[in-house]
Amino acid sequence: MGRNSPIGIVLASTLFGALRSGSNQMQIDANVPSALIYILQALVIMFVIGSNYFIKLRKKHQVKLRAKEDK
């Protein structure tokens, strides 16, 4: 999540800690089920994994384009 950097890890853990602690308050104030927070956390993780996949895919595509240009 933090892309193996200390600052990124601290920011990611702060985000998930805020989501976890905020879920209790949301449950009390807005009558939101706490399971919704778990779904939100799962979506964040899926988007991070997906973005890493697309970054690698784009880099691979750029390498192929450069190889074609060099020929």
Residue pairs with C-beta under 8 A, 6 or more apart in sequence:
1 8
1 9
1 12
1 45
1 48
2 8
2 9
2 10
2 11
2 12
2 13
15 44
16 41
19 37
19 40
19 41
20 37
22 37
23 32
23 34
23 36
23 37
24 34
26 32
26 36
26 37
27 33
27 34
